[in-house]
Amino acid sequence: MLTEVTEQNFDEEVLNSDLPVFACFTASWCSSCFPTCFVADELSGEYNGKIKFVRVDMEESPGVIERYRVTAVPTILIFKNSQPVKKILGFQESASLKSALDSVRAE
């Protein structure tokens, strides 16, 4: 399940997480964001307890968007040890996202 994260709790939920974090940056007007979040939601069950999954609405969190230079949606940032370690742009199939998540877990 994707946890909704805002500018107010981003640092606590993402940067202070003990787990790697899959952050899906979306917007309400983005047609390709829904399938991306759907795939992420499915993966969250598979990686439960291993990776934290969050959703960030770019319209509601402009400071976070600026800090990580998110210019397109959907954008996925995978954080580990408080740092973004992977950036993925656009819709991705489940296998591609699993590969990225597994590589981050293996590091």
C-alpha positions in Angstrom: 0.0 0.0 0.0 1.3 3.5 -0.9 1.5 5.9 2.0 0.6 9.5 1.1 3.5 11.8 1.9 3.4 15.5 2.1 6.0 18.3 2.3 5.4 18.4 6.0 6.2 14.7 6.7 8.5 13.9 3.8 11.8 14.0 5.8 10.3 11.8 8.6 8.6 9.3 6.3 11.3 9.1 3.6 14.7 10.4 4.7 14.5 9.0 8.3 13.2 5.6 7.2 15.2 2.5 8.2 14.1 0.8 5.0 14.8 1.8 1.4 11.9 4.0 0.1 10.2 3.9 -3.3 8.8 7.4 -3.8 6.3 7.8 -6.6 5.9 11.5 -7.6 2.5 12.1 -9.3 -0.1 14.7 -10.1 -3.9 14.5 -10.3 -3.9 15.5 -14.0 -1.3 12.9 -15.0 -2.9 10.1 -17.0 0.1 7.7 -16.8 0.5 8.2 -13.0 -2.5 6.0 -12.2 -1.0 2.8 -13.8 2.4 3.6 -12.2 0.9 3.9 -8.8 -1.2 0.7 -9.4 2.0 -1.3 -10.2 3.7 0.3 -7.2 0.8 -0.7 -4.9 1.0 -4.3 -6.2 4.8 -4.4 -5.5 4.3 -3.0 -2.0 2.8 -6.3 -0.9 5.6 -8.3 -2.4 8.3 -6.1 -0.7 6.4 -5.6 2.6 8.8 -5.1 5.4 11.7 -4.7 3.0 10.9 -1.5 1.1 8.6 1.4 2.1 6.3 2.7 -0.7 5.1 6.3 -0.7 3.3 8.6 -3.1 4.1 12.3 -3.3 1.6 14.7 -5.1 3.8 17.2 -6.8 1.2 20.0 -6.6 1.0 19.6 -2.9 4.7 19.4 -2.2 6.5 22.0 -4.3 9.5 22.2 -1.9 10.2 18.5 -2.2 9.8 18.7 -6.0 12.3 21.5 -6.2 14.7 19.9 -3.8 14.9 16.7 -5.9 14.4 18.4 -9.3 11.4 16.5 -10.3 10.3 18.0 -13.6 8.1 15.2 -15.1 5.5 12.8 -13.8 5.4 10.1 -13.0 8.9 10.1 -11.5 10.1 7.5 -9.2 13.0 8.1 -6.8 14.3 5.2 -4.7 16.0 6.4 -1.5 18.5 4.5 0.6 20.2 5.9 3.7 18.4 9.2 3.2 19.8 9.7 -0.3 18.1 9.2 -3.7 20.0 6.3 -5.4 17.8 5.7 -8.5 15.6 7.9 -10.6 13.1 6.4 -13.0 11.0 8.5 -15.4 7.7 7.6 -16.9 5.6 4.5 -16.6 7.5 1.3 -16.0 6.4 -2.3 -16.1 6.5 -4.4 -12.9 9.6 -6.4 -14.0 11.6 -3.2 -14.6 10.7 -1.8 -11.2 11.4 -5.1 -9.4 14.9 -5.1 -11.0 15.5 -1.6 -9.7 14.3 -2.5 -6.2 16.3 -5.7 -6.1 19.5 -3.9 -7.1 19.0 -1.3 -4.3 18.3 -4.0 -1.8 21.5 -5.8 -2.8 23.7 -2.7 -2.4 
